């Protein structure tokens, strides 16, 4: 049996390993999200507010507290207050890091124990919150708390299937590595087959050991996000290795080019991809623990405010074009290495975004952010890097709309972005070429739509189950390993695995949305929303571009496409996401803190 026939048969095995994992993770995430919505509407036992009127001592009534309780005159507020001094969103009370906090959400006057507060403040048994003429006393019912316990209030994590996803990913890693090895036998790349197997085996083994340690030693570790990222990365490594070593022929038309030089070139590209994944895996636990245990990201927000435009400016001045067809995005480093700073600028952008809109921002903050974002957008357009802007713009609007509920401003910002898009179309020829290629997609093949046309032909050849690993024709598609990698994945692995990839990105977003429900501070909520939305939007934009639904942007598919800087940046984003999700779940009240509450209660009584 030839390797082509074997690959054609094993495509069923790839589908049976990838699709069930995607379905299991999606089902689990939907169930968790539904439970989270129910959880958010359940009052916390053992804690409540007593509302009283200073003009009438008899008007006292208990008000339930939720894990996040909004106080204001708005109909959407959990506790509504009226009268002079009350605004739509006066304050938020939330439980975070084993303590209760009161935080103003507007410029309205807010008092704690008859003293005005303007920032997040811890509240204790018997504290009096003043909003206008309304007084609210914070009460801790130790008896009810000990009887039910806060453990019942925690968002339950569905059990029983995590091991299934992990085991199936291991089988996929083993099967993919074996297929790569068999495909290299009897070809010009056979001399590198042992090296490829060893590198992939060590990388996959290290990833599994890392998962086993983190899942057991890190409370709140989200296994579904990890499995989704790991499955995407596994598919990416298998596909990129296949593009490098299978169905290749020695370029003997290059005068003076030797086999040793060609091998060195293949090894260089292979190591750049695998080392990038390894760096991401090494950084993952460090970032995870740092983010989960500290507030370092909040402190880095001012630094990121300056760093983001600086990264774009450095790229504008020092960037050189690479395989991006003219986009000068690469900084050349000594030793033949290069770095794409714009990938890391996305991370700093999201941190700034989360810091600005961790609470309902006032007009001054909105204007400052709008000016800052506008300056960065101009720098991005000058690079040019339209793809980054198409990812960051919807991400910013999603975070802004959800965190501030300023839907009119969001609509105006969207309209302004449309105007900016028209101006960019008229000012930048490369934008005109991209749009023209998309418009003429179904008329005739030209230099501006050739990628999409050939990609769609590959998609048509792939069908439901694909042609099998190594049986595709990626050599005819420009930038097959980066911009158009989704088309190759579809051609060789089929529609079912292509759909599974889309599902995995939605799983990451759904798990993040569930974590937002338990997040007790605005920065954590904004950061989770920004990171997950950025990954989802980038994936959808790439998939939409390669399938002709939208103009091609040059963005790469996260965790799958070739690129060292992109891979490292996406692993950093995944580590940040898992870290803040774990931080959002630290809701258990320790016995030590319960004793402190008791002592405070006894001291006051």
KAFENPE-V596111 format. One record per backbone hydrogen bond with DSSP energy under -0.5 kcal/mol. NH is the residue of the N-H (numbers start at 1). CO is the residue of the C=O. E is the energy in kcal/mol with one decimal. If there is no record, write none. Layout:
<<NH & CO & E> <NH & CO & E>>
This chain:
<<6 & 2 & -2.1> <7 & 3 & -3.1> <8 & 4 & -1.8> <9 & 5 & -1.7> <10 & 6 & -2.7> <11 & 7 & -0.9> <12 & 9 & -1.4> <14 & 10 & -1.9> <15 & 11 & -2.0> <16 & 12 & -2.4> <17 & 13 & -1.2> <18 & 14 & -2.4> <19 & 15 & -2.0> <20 & 15 & -0.5> <21 & 17 & -0.6> <22 & 18 & -2.1> <23 & 19 & -2.5> <24 & 20 & -3.0> <25 & 21 & -2.6> <26 & 22 & -2.2> <27 & 23 & -2.8> <28 & 24 & -2.5> <29 & 25 & -2.2> <30 & 26 & -2.6> <31 & 27 & -2.2> <32 & 28 & -2.3> <33 & 29 & -2.5> <34 & 30 & -2.3> <35 & 31 & -2.4> <36 & 32 & -2.2> <37 & 33 & -2.0> <38 & 34 & -1.8> <39 & 35 & -2.7> <40 & 36 & -2.4> <41 & 37 & -0.7> <41 & 38 & -0.6> <42 & 39 & -1.5> <43 & 41 & -0.5> <44 & 65 & -3.3> <47 & 44 & -1.1> <48 & 139 & -1.9> <49 & 63 & -2.7> <50 & 137 & -2.4> <51 & 49 & -0.6> <51 & 61 & -3.0> <52 & 135 & -2.5> <53 & 56 & -0.9> <53 & 59 & -0.6> <54 & 52 & -0.5> <54 & 133 & -0.7> <56 & 53 & -1.6> <59 & 56 & -1.3> <60 & 58 & -2.0> <61 & 51 & -1.9> <63 & 49 & -3.3> <65 & 47 & -0.8> <69 & 93 & -3.3> <70 & 68 & -0.5> <71 & 91 & -3.1> <72 & 79 & -2.0> <73 & 87 & -3.3> <74 & 88 & -1.4> <77 & 74 & -1.3> <78 & 70 & -1.1> <79 & 70 & -2.2> <81 & 72 & -1.4> <86 & 83 & -1.7> <90 & 71 & -1.3> <90 & 87 & -0.6> <91 & 71 & -2.0> <92 & 103 & -2.4> <93 & 69 & -2.8> <94 & 101 & -1.9> <95 & 67 & -2.0> <96 & 94 & -0.6> <96 & 99 & -2.9> <97 & 586 & -0.7> <98 & 586 & -0.7> <99 & 96 & -1.4> <101 & 94 & -2.5> <102 & 121 & -3.1> <103 & 92 & -2.3> <105 & 90 & -2.1> <106 & 90 & -0.6> <111 & 130 & -2.5> <112 & 115 & -2.9> <113 & 128 & -3.6> <115 & 112 & -1.0> <117 & 110 & -2.5> <121 & 102 & -2.7> <123 & 100 & -2.0> <126 & 138 & -3.3> <127 & 124 & -2.2> <129 & 127 & -0.5> <129 & 136 & -3.9> <130 & 111 & -2.7> <130 & 128 & -0.5> <131 & 129 & -0.5> <131 & 134 & -2.5> <134 & 131 & -2.3> <135 & 52 & -1.6> <136 & 129 & -2.9> <137 & 50 & -2.7> <138 & 127 & -2.9> <139 & 48 & -2.7> <139 & 137 & -0.5> <141 & 46 & -2.9> <141 & 139 & -0.6> <142 & 140 & -1.1> <145 & 141 & -2.2> <146 & 142 & -2.6> <147 & 143 & -2.0> <148 & 144 & -2.2> <149 & 144 & -0.6> <149 & 145 & -1.9> <152 & 149 & -0.9> <153 & 150 & -1.3> <154 & 150 & -0.7> <154 & 151 & -0.8> <156 & 154 & -0.7> <158 & 156 & -0.6> <165 & 161 & -1.8> <166 & 162 & -2.2> <167 & 163 & -2.6> <168 & 164 & -2.2> <169 & 165 & -2.0> <170 & 166 & -1.9> <171 & 167 & -2.2> <172 & 168 & -2.0> <173 & 169 & -2.4> <174 & 170 & -2.5> <175 & 171 & -3.1> <176 & 172 & -2.9> <177 & 173 & -2.0> <178 & 174 & -2.4> <179 & 175 & -2.3> <180 & 176 & -2.1> <181 & 177 & -2.2> <182 & 178 & -2.7> <183 & 179 & -2.4> <184 & 180 & -1.2> <184 & 181 & -0.5> <185 & 181 & -0.8> <185 & 182 & -0.7> <187 & 184 & -1.5> <190 & 187 & -1.5> <192 & 189 & -1.8> <193 & 190 & -1.6> <196 & 192 & -2.3> <197 & 193 & -2.4> <198 & 194 & -2.5> <199 & 195 & -2.5> <200 & 196 & -2.5> <201 & 197 & -2.7> <202 & 198 & -2.7> <203 & 199 & -2.3> <204 & 200 & -2.8> <205 & 201 & -2.4> <206 & 202 & -2.5> <207 & 203 & -2.0> <208 & 204 & -2.0> <209 & 205 & -2.4> <210 & 206 & -2.4> <211 & 207 & -2.2> <212 & 208 & -2.4> <213 & 209 & -2.0> <214 & 210 & -2.6> <215 & 211 & -2.7> <216 & 212 & -0.8> <217 & 213 & -1.9> <218 & 214 & -1.8> <219 & 217 & -0.6> <221 & 218 & -1.8> <223 & 221 & -1.0> <226 & 222 & -1.7> <227 & 223 & -3.1> <228 & 224 & -2.2> <229 & 225 & -2.6> <230 & 226 & -3.1> <231 & 227 & -2.4> <232 & 228 & -2.2> <233 & 229 & -2.7> <234 & 230 & -2.4> <235 & 231 & -2.4> <236 & 232 & -2.2> <237 & 233 & -2.6> <238 & 234 & -2.5> <239 & 235 & -2.5> <240 & 236 & -2.9> <241 & 237 & -2.3> <242 & 238 & -2.2> <243 & 239 & -2.2> <244 & 240 & -1.4> <245 & 241 & -2.3> <246 & 242 & -2.3> <252 & 250 & -2.3> <254 & 251 & -1.5> <255 & 253 & -0.7> <257 & 254 & -1.6> <258 & 256 & -0.5> <262 & 258 & -2.0> <263 & 259 & -2.7> <264 & 260 & -2.3> <265 & 261 & -2.0> <266 & 262 & -2.5> <267 & 263 & -2.9> <268 & 264 & -2.1> <269 & 265 & -2.0> <270 & 266 & -2.6> <271 & 267 & -3.0> <272 & 268 & -2.0> <273 & 269 & -1.6> <274 & 270 & -2.5> <275 & 271 & -3.0> <276 & 272 & -1.1> <277 & 273 & -1.8> <278 & 274 & -2.5> <279 & 275 & -2.9> <280 & 276 & -2.2> <281 & 277 & -2.5> <282 & 278 & -2.5> <283 & 279 & -2.4> <284 & 280 & -1.6> <285 & 281 & -0.8> <286 & 282 & -0.7> <287 & 283 & -2.8> <288 & 284 & -2.7> <289 & 285 & -2.4> <290 & 286 & -2.1> <291 & 287 & -2.9> <292 & 288 & -2.3> <293 & 289 & -2.0> <294 & 290 & -1.5> <299 & 295 & -1.4> <300 & 296 & -1.6> <301 & 297 & -0.8> <301 & 298 & -0.6> <304 & 300 & -2.7> <305 & 301 & -1.9> <306 & 302 & -1.1> <306 & 303 & -0.5> <307 & 303 & -2.7> <308 & 304 & -2.4> <309 & 305 & -0.5> <310 & 306 & -1.3> <311 & 307 & -2.6> <312 & 308 & -1.8> <313 & 309 & -2.6> <314 & 310 & -2.7> <315 & 311 & -2.1> <316 & 312 & -2.3> <317 & 313 & -2.0> <318 & 314 & -2.9> <319 & 315 & -2.3> <320 & 330 & -2.3> <322 & 327 & -0.7> <325 & 322 & -0.7> <327 & 324 & -0.7> <328 & 326 & -0.6> <328 & 383 & -0.9> <329 & 320 & -0.5> <329 & 327 & -1.8> <330 & 320 & -1.8> <331 & 339 & -3.0> <332 & 330 & -0.6> <333 & 337 & -3.6> <336 & 333 & -0.9> <339 & 331 & -1.9> <341 & 339 & -0.8> <343 & 340 & -1.2> <344 & 340 & -0.6> <344 & 341 & -0.5> <345 & 341 & -1.7> <346 & 342 & -1.1> <347 & 343 & -0.6> <348 & 344 & -1.8> <349 & 345 & -2.4> <350 & 346 & -2.1> <351 & 347 & -1.9> <352 & 348 & -2.1> <353 & 349 & -2.6> <354 & 350 & -2.5> <355 & 351 & -1.9> <356 & 352 & -2.3> <357 & 353 & -1.9> <358 & 355 & -0.8> <361 & 359 & -0.9> <366 & 362 & -2.1> <367 & 363 & -2.4> <368 & 364 & -2.4> <369 & 365 & -2.6> <370 & 366 & -2.5> <371 & 367 & -2.5> <372 & 368 & -2.5> <373 & 369 & -3.3> <374 & 370 & -2.3> <375 & 371 & -2.3> <376 & 372 & -2.1> <377 & 373 & -2.4> <378 & 374 & -2.1> <379 & 375 & -1.9> <380 & 376 & -2.4> <381 & 377 & -2.3> <382 & 378 & -1.9> <383 & 379 & -0.9> <383 & 380 & -0.7> <384 & 380 & -0.6> <385 & 380 & -1.8> <387 & 553 & -0.7> <389 & 385 & -1.3> <390 & 386 & -2.1> <391 & 387 & -1.3> <392 & 388 & -2.8> <393 & 389 & -2.3> <394 & 390 & -0.6> <395 & 391 & -1.4> <396 & 392 & -2.6> <397 & 393 & -2.3> <398 & 394 & -2.4> <399 & 395 & -2.2> <400 & 396 & -2.7> <401 & 397 & -2.6> <402 & 398 & -2.2> <403 & 399 & -2.5> <404 & 400 & -1.8> <405 & 401 & -1.8> <406 & 400 & -0.5> <407 & 405 & -1.4> <410 & 406 & -2.0> <411 & 407 & -2.3> <412 & 408 & -2.4> <413 & 409 & -2.7> <414 & 410 & -2.3> <415 & 411 & -2.5> <416 & 412 & -2.7> <417 & 413 & -2.2> <418 & 414 & -1.7> <419 & 415 & -1.9> <420 & 416 & -2.4> <421 & 417 & -2.3> <422 & 418 & -1.9> <423 & 419 & -2.3> <424 & 420 & -2.7> <425 & 421 & -2.1> <426 & 422 & -1.9> <427 & 423 & -1.9> <428 & 424 & -2.6> <429 & 427 & -0.6> <431 & 428 & -0.8> <432 & 428 & -1.4> <433 & 429 & -2.4> <434 & 430 & -2.1> <435 & 431 & -2.3> <436 & 432 & -2.6> <437 & 433 & -2.4> <438 & 434 & -1.6> <439 & 435 & -2.5> <440 & 436 & -2.5> <441 & 438 & -1.1> <443 & 440 & -1.4> <444 & 440 & -1.4> <449 & 446 & -1.0> <450 & 446 & -1.1> <453 & 449 & -2.5> <454 & 450 & -2.5> <455 & 451 & -2.3> <456 & 452 & -2.7> <457 & 453 & -1.9> <458 & 454 & -1.9> <459 & 455 & -2.2> <460 & 456 & -2.3> <461 & 457 & -1.8> <462 & 458 & -1.6> <463 & 459 & -1.4> <466 & 462 & -1.8> <467 & 491 & -2.2> <468 & 492 & -1.7> <471 & 468 & -2.2> <476 & 473 & -1.0> <477 & 474 & -1.9> <478 & 476 & -0.6> <480 & 477 & -1.0> <482 & 479 & -0.9> <484 & 479 & -2.3> <485 & 482 & -1.2> <487 & 484 & -0.7> <488 & 484 & -1.3> <489 & 485 & -2.5> <490 & 486 & -2.3> <491 & 487 & -2.4> <492 & 488 & -2.4> <493 & 489 & -2.5> <494 & 490 & -1.8> <495 & 463 & -1.8> <496 & 464 & -2.0> <498 & 494 & -1.8> <499 & 495 & -2.9> <500 & 496 & -1.8> <501 & 497 & -2.1> <502 & 498 & -1.6> <503 & 499 & -2.6> <504 & 500 & -2.3> <505 & 501 & -1.5> <506 & 502 & -1.7> <507 & 503 & -2.4> <508 & 504 & -2.0> <509 & 505 & -1.7> <510 & 506 & -2.9> <511 & 507 & -2.9> <512 & 508 & -1.7> <513 & 509 & -2.5> <514 & 510 & -2.2> <515 & 511 & -1.7> <516 & 512 & -1.9> <517 & 513 & -1.0> <518 & 514 & -0.7> <518 & 515 & -0.6> <519 & 515 & -1.1> <525 & 521 & -1.9> <526 & 522 & -2.9> <527 & 523 & -2.7> <528 & 524 & -2.5> <529 & 525 & -2.4> <530 & 526 & -2.7> <531 & 527 & -2.7> <532 & 528 & -2.2> <533 & 529 & -2.1> <534 & 530 & -2.1> <535 & 531 & -2.0> <536 & 532 & -2.2> <537 & 533 & -3.0> <538 & 534 & -2.3> <539 & 535 & -2.0> <540 & 536 & -2.6> <541 & 537 & -2.6> <542 & 538 & -2.2> <543 & 539 & -2.7> <544 & 540 & -2.8> <545 & 541 & -2.2> <546 & 542 & -2.6> <547 & 543 & -1.4> <548 & 545 & -0.9> <549 & 544 & -2.0> <550 & 544 & -1.5> <557 & 482 & -0.6> <560 & 557 & -1.5> <561 & 557 & -2.4> <562 & 481 & -2.7> <567 & 563 & -2.0> <568 & 564 & -2.4> <569 & 565 & -2.6> <570 & 566 & -2.4> <571 & 567 & -2.1> <572 & 568 & -2.2> <573 & 569 & -2.2> <574 & 570 & -2.3> <575 & 571 & -2.4> <576 & 572 & -2.7> <577 & 573 & -2.5> <578 & 574 & -2.7> <579 & 575 & -2.4> <580 & 576 & -2.7> <581 & 577 & -2.2> <582 & 578 & -2.3> <583 & 579 & -2.2> <584 & 580 & -2.0> <585 & 581 & -0.7> <585 & 582 & -0.8> <586 & 583 & -1.4> <587 & 585 & -2.1> <590 & 588 & -0.7> <594 & 590 & -2.1> <595 & 591 & -2.4> <596 & 592 & -1.9> <597 & 593 & -2.4> <598 & 594 & -2.2> <599 & 595 & -2.7> <600 & 596 & -2.5> <601 & 597 & -2.4> <602 & 598 & -2.7> <603 & 599 & -2.4> <604 & 600 & -1.9> <605 & 601 & -1.8>>
